[in-house]
Amino acid sequence: LERLDQSSMGIPALRASLLGTFLAEARPRLEQLGQAVVTHDARRVEFEAHGLKGMCLTLGADVCGEVFAEMERLGREQQPGAVGPLLKRAHLEMTRTERYIATLERMAA
């Protein structure tokens, strides 16, 4: 919560926007990352993982961000095939983050 508050500068509308953007864009980007792994597109793996890492860290979802940081590194090192085993963990962490956001939204209502 502290990181989210810092990222949103304590502005409720900005906080809601950051959370909404994550919910709207993170899953599609994770699917694009999965496609990049299938096609062995290291550059796309790095790009999508970098974006997802940033989204997670902005919200304070550090564990989720760490998974994407590792995927980004593997993409940068031209090892997109090594990302495959991390996809399941990424999906689990993404689900965990989405559930936490839902809890935050219920608390704010």
Stockholm file with secondary structure:
# STOCKHOLM 1.0

chainA/1-109         LERLDQSSMGIPALRASLLGTFLAEARPRLEQLGQAVVTHDARRVEFEAHGLKGMCLTLGADVCGEVFAEMERLGREQQPGAVGPLLKRAHLEMTRTERYIATLERMAA
#=GR chainA/1-109 SS CHHHHHHTTTCHHHHHHHHHHHHHHHHHHHHHHHHHHHTTCHHHHHHHHHHHHHHHHHHTCHHHHHHHHHHHHHHHTTCGGGGHHHHHHHHHHHHHHHHHHHHHHHHHC
#=GC SS_cons         CHHHHHHTTTCHHHHHHHHHHHHHHHHHHHHHHHHHHHTTCHHHHHHHHHHHHHHHHHHTCHHHHHHHHHHHHHHHTTCGGGGHHHHHHHHHHHHHHHHHHHHHHHHHC
//
